[in-house]
Amino acid sequence: GSGGGTRAREATRASGAASASASRRSSGNAPGGTGRSADVATAKGATARSATGAASTRASARTRASSDGTARVSGASTAKSPAVRQPLSAVPGFDSSAPSKLGAAVQMPEKFCACCRGPHRRGSAPLAPLSVTQRARAKRETCPPSEFARLYAKSALPAEKNSGAFGGAESIRWREQGWPEVAFDVGKWLPVFVEGARVTTEPQRMIAVEGTKQILRATPSDVVLPLVPLLVPPLRAALNTCDPSAVAAALEMVKALITTHEESVDVLIDCDGFRRLLPVPNTMANCDALVRIGYEKKIVGGERRRLDLIIDETLRLMADAGGARGLR
């Protein structure tokens, strides 16, 4: 009996010790497991944070590198490539209605073609050459009106056509009694009448030619000679028109000047008048157009002569009066 009680007590003590050790193990294991799981969670969080920080660091580094590379590339491109020009419409003060450079070739007028007498027509046959009269008409249309014609239109000339001489030779009438012999401003009106040589319409041409002749006959040489250099430009302008009527009128005035005042030849030579007046008569020496000369004779339509004969007569007179100096 005693042996059984002893074994029962030992078994009870062994079971108590086992339960105590189990409880100790369970009580000891619970806080230890919780601490280890917390440590694991903390380590995992730190690892995640460090990975996130490293990723953000790498991303920022890549961003800085890309921005630096872009800046370097943009700087290189700015240094090498030319500056971009703004359109003309963006420039302040630009007038959009003004012609542009691209449209200049379209807006530029075509050059004058002598064969086509205007803009060149590709593939067209050249036109026939113009006659002397046609060239003179084209020049007259482009030349500005003379001072003589302007004053005639205003009735401001000191002379007019004598309309009362019906049935007689054409003549002029001076507006003041005694003109051009007495109290007449020769220095003002003689160049104006000479400029009327390039006017080809009647009665303006008659007033210019006859008025010049009467002024030269009524004025002494000491008054006319200082005015000779002023007469060369209007005479040359009349000759340069190449109009047979204007050329004949200018040569009539030259003949009247030389025959009335012989000393005027020396003044013409000194002021280089011969050289400035001779080119056109030399080039038109073969023109046989009929032109009117003189208004003294009573002829219907006036007396007419060939221009080449008038030119030859005037050139011979200039050569004889000028002598060796005039032939240089």
Disulfide bonds with the S-S distance in Angstrom:
none
